[in-house]
Amino acid sequence: QVQLVESGGGLVQPGGSLRLSCQASGFSISTYSMSWYRQAPGKEREPVAYISDRGDITNYATSVKGRFTISRDNDRNTVSLQMNNLEPEDTAVYFCNARWSEVFWGQGTQVTVSS
C-alpha cells in the first residue's frame, strides 16, 4: 500500500522553527521528485519546496526562500522540510508530494504560527 505520512507539525510562535518529515512506504522515493505544498484556510494549495530525485536540484517559493530547507534521504525513504523564522503567514496544512510515473499525496500536517 502506497503511503506518504507527514509528521512534525504543531503550534509555534513567530520566529520559531519546525521540522516536518514525510515517510514514504509501499514504493521507493529514489526515482521520484519530492515536494512540499501547503494550503491555508480559504486559499488554494501552493508549492513550497521541491527537490529532485537525486537531491541535486532544489527550488523554493519566493515567500520561504532563505527560511525553509528541503532535504531527502533515499535510503530511509524520507523527505524533510526544515522551517526557520516562521511567520503567521506560514500557517497552513503542509502536504508531501511525490511525482514521477505517478503522483502521490500525503494527508497533511497542520502548522500554526501564532503568539
C-alpha positions in Angstrom: 0.0 0.0 0.0 1.4 3.3 -1.1 1.5 5.9 1.6 3.1 9.3 2.4 2.8 10.2 6.1 3.7 13.7 7.2 4.7 14.5 10.8 6.2 17.3 12.8 3.5 19.9 12.5 2.2 21.9 15.5 1.8 25.3 17.1 4.9 27.6 17.2 5.4 31.2 18.0 6.5 33.7 15.3 10.3 33.4 14.8 10.3 29.8 15.9 11.2 26.6 14.0 9.7 23.3 13.0 10.9 20.3 11.1 8.4 18.4 9.0 9.1 14.8 7.9 7.4 12.7 5.2 7.8 8.9 5.5 7.0 7.0 2.3 6.0 3.4 2.2 4.9 1.0 -0.5 7.3 2.5 -3.0 10.8 3.8 -3.3 11.2 7.6 -3.5 14.6 7.3 -5.2 13.2 7.9 -8.7 10.6 10.5 -7.6 10.9 14.2 -7.3 9.6 15.3 -4.0 7.8 18.5 -3.0 6.1 20.1 -0.1 2.9 22.1 -0.7 0.7 24.0 1.7 -2.9 25.1 1.9 -4.0 27.9 4.1 -7.7 28.3 5.0 -9.7 29.7 2.1 -6.7 29.6 -0.3 -5.5 27.2 -3.0 -2.8 24.7 -2.4 0.5 26.1 -3.3 4.0 24.7 -3.8 6.6 25.5 -1.1 9.7 23.5 -1.9 10.9 21.0 -4.4 13.8 18.5 -4.5 14.9 16.4 -7.5 15.2 12.6 -7.3 18.9 12.8 -6.7 18.7 15.8 -4.4 20.9 18.0 -6.6 18.2 20.5 -7.5 16.0 22.4 -5.1 13.6 25.2 -5.6 11.6 27.3 -3.2 8.6 29.6 -3.2 9.8 33.2 -3.0 8.0 33.6 0.3 10.0 30.9 2.0 13.4 31.2 0.3 16.1 31.6 2.9 13.9 30.3 5.7 13.0 26.8 4.6 15.2 23.9 3.6 14.1 20.7 1.9 16.2 17.6 2.1 15.8 13.9 1.4 17.2 10.6 2.5 16.5 8.0 -0.2 17.9 5.2 1.9 15.4 6.0 4.6 12.6 6.8 2.1 12.0 10.2 3.8 11.8 13.8 2.9 12.1 16.7 5.4 11.3 20.4 5.5 13.2 22.5 8.0 11.3 25.7 8.6 13.0 28.5 10.4 11.9 32.0 11.3 8.3 31.1 10.9 5.7 33.8 10.3 2.0 33.8 10.9 1.6 33.7 7.1 3.1 30.2 7.1 0.1 28.9 8.9 -1.3 26.1 6.7 -1.7 22.4 6.3 1.5 21.1 4.7 1.4 18.2 2.3 4.1 15.9 1.0 4.0 15.1 -2.8 5.9 12.5 -4.8 5.9 12.8 -8.6 7.3 10.5 -11.3 5.3 7.9 -13.2 2.6 8.5 -10.7 1.7 11.2 -8.3 1.2 10.6 -4.6 0.0 12.9 -1.8 0.1 12.6 1.9 -2.8 13.6 4.2 -1.1 16.7 5.5 0.1 18.1 8.8 -1.1 21.3 10.4 1.4 24.1 11.1 0.1 27.0 13.1 2.3 30.1 13.7 0.8 32.3 16.4 1.7 34.1 19.6 
